[in-house]
Amino acid sequence: MIFKDAGTVMPVWNVHRVDPGYIYIFESSGRYKIGKTKRTKDRLRAAKTWLPDMTLMGFKPFWGVLHHERLLHTGFANYWYSGEWFNFEGDNDARDLLLEGFVAFSDDNPDTNSINFTYWYNGEGMIEFQMAMQEQKLTLPKFQKQESAGQKKPG
């Protein structure tokens, strides 16, 4: 089982083994959906019904999946498009940061992913967006709208 030791705290790192799940990325028409799920097969099956031509970039297991997904949505707020969708058109470096960082996470070790996420997120400067959002006392949706002001939105 991928999510063994649920409810315990990881020694040394003090990561609580709660809220297990998977972060996923789908690509469709040059846009990327960053989401979370508890059940990968059900999520993929559902996504294929409303987005038959999408490409699955992967499912990665995490503890605190809601927290990690929210951090990703904050860290890439400049590229927010709509809902959980992000558009990196014109900025291949940011797109590559997301995709290469995501692919580097383990497919079966939520302990390692939950620890390595912190290093990646902070090391790439995404934490600055989290700090700015908190300083301005904005909700995530308001922060995304503010930061992505130049993005083309659905009509």
Secondary structure as GFF3:
##gff-version 3
##sequence-region A 1 155
A	DSSP	beta_strand	21	28	.	.	.	ID=ss1
A	DSSP	beta_strand	31	37	.	.	.	ID=ss2
A	DSSP	alpha_helix	40	50	.	.	.	ID=ss3
A	DSSP	beta_strand	55	62	.	.	.	ID=ss4
A	DSSP	alpha_helix	65	75	.	.	.	ID=ss5
A	DSSP	three_ten_helix	77	79	.	.	.	ID=ss6
A	DSSP	beta_strand	80	82	.	.	.	ID=ss7
A	DSSP	beta_strand	85	87	.	.	.	ID=ss8
A	DSSP	alpha_helix	92	104	.	.	.	ID=ss9
A	DSSP	alpha_helix	110	123	.	.	.	ID=ss10
A	DSSP	alpha_helix	127	135	.	.	.	ID=ss11
A	DSSP	alpha_helix	140	147	.	.	.	ID=ss12
###
